[in-house]
């Protein structure tokens, strides 16, 4: 009899597998090329890269076509990806000296890219008009005093409430103009009790934007001078708020929250009516109601003191940035200018990326806004009196912040750490990460 | 073995004709070319690069800065790294024996001359093809969620449960181990082939001597199957150390809930691409090579005591 497998064969296979590990690199995320019609007079070629879903891909491609019709000498190729694949691909293509000319950018990553000299200072690009944006909004595209990114849209933060669910269980929405965090908890409890547990009341906050607002209500800043500056007690209170909601029954349980954390918007517990209220960027209201068709109202984030002001701010939903590797900064600037300042582009792009950061473009869309979009605009305007200065953007080295917040919050929710312990540990981790990136 | 023969053929001078020898060598190079190119460009090159990067501070966007053993020193104090090693070892130590046990058990059942063997073999092999796929990992979320199929079935047999098995840090890893065990198809097929190689005469002789089925299993099947068990064991351990997709999808890339499914490779990915610490991630990759290499070496050493090669 001849043994099927010999020692030699096993050894060879084992070696191949083991050594294969070290050569394992990252694969690019799913990306597609939306090719465009070749133009015989085209002399300059640009690549535009963004993340998003199908609706964004279609609209952006249409905007590209309109741009090329207007500037026949510039040929633009669109490339796109989903959110998580996007950052892998942008990092690897930048590392390989092959970055797209114009890229969609997020506040979490802006400083990480700007600090590493991979972006162009847009202030020095003559073809781009930056003057139409509010200084506070424009300021959130700056790093180290330079304009490294143009805000595309602004987002306001609030609580989305499913009125249909409230009606179904006979719960009335309290006066939210002056409400505080305890009122919110009571509201969540009432929903959970009247629905017999079928609907969890209010899902807790858990991202960078909400932590910024919470810190500002406590008189803190999340970041100062490119370093984390929030006090441990403030961060602990933020975690404690989530724990209180989960433990009291006013919100979903810890395991429910972690199970649903990665779900797409249309499958989320709020979209399917299993949670009555969630914190969100309010422009998401359209996406959340698209599937369910529920009647959703946007209400103010609770505070600690009804007379408190100056803690609100509008966060750029996303930016357009220009790679430092581009050979055609003037033409790339023209493209960004078109996407930000041209009413033709605004009409095509609509509010798919959020409410346009350029007020003139937002005005030009007023007549065509959907009911939900109009709600988001009205809500944003209602916050005017509460607005304060724009906060410092997320510093270089802290681009994982949202994930870090979620991780420590989970440890608190599952009672593996106390809120204060988690707060201290998180501050240390973020500090180390920022220091090691500098 | 066939490779060795080929090499001998290529190297043995044919009647001392050096010219045809050179020509043969050239031909060999041409045929080896694609493989050679592939392994240099896709395996050896990146490996050399990652070895260099493991001694640097490299954020992907700027040139790497040499930091000597800095990355390896940082590993000593990185508690998430230690935790990810814990998770991965747990996964290997529990998942591999369970998976191989299931594979061997099924192979023994299928080896009894069942009608429709091909169908069953394919059916049981199917999970191996699908197991590492995104679709199955998504399905797993639905099955082991709070309102998932698993809890529904528990409800049918009278156990009320609303636990989210994948949402709870105490049980999340178990569901991923279960997913791994479920993909027992490929070791099973190899076991089946091994069982087929055992001569029937051995069993006949044993039966004449009055051996029970269990005695036959212990005295004939297991010893003759040890090379196959060994082969499956080595590959299963190496594969399990590299587990990534399941945890990545089931936890939406976070390794959660609260790091309970933070596999080593997942943490490596987070550090390299999420936190822009590619130098550290490269060092982690080489630590994994050392760990897996050591495990494999121990495996080969231990095999001397229990694997029987019959020539």
Interface residues (C-beta under 8 A of the other chain):
Chain A: X1 X2 X3 X4 X5 X6 X7 X8 X9 X10 X11 X13 X14 X17 X18 X19 X20 X21 X22 X23 X24 X25 X26 X84 X87 X88 X91 X92 X94 X95 X112 X113 X116 X117 X118 X253 X254 X255 X256 X257 X258 X259 X260 X261 X262 X397 X399 X400 X403 X406 X407 X410 X411 X414 X416 X433 X436 X437
Chain B: X1 X42 X43 X44 X45 X46 X47 X50 X51 X57 X59 X60 X61 X62 X141 X145 X146 X163 X164 X166 X167 X168 X169 X190 X193 X194 X197 X198 X199 X224 X227 X228 X230 X231 X234 X235 X238 X239 X242 X251 X252 X253 X254 X256 X257 X258 X259 X269 X270 X272 X273 X274 X275 X276 X277 X285 X286 X288 X289 X292 X293 X296 X300 X303 X309 X310 X311
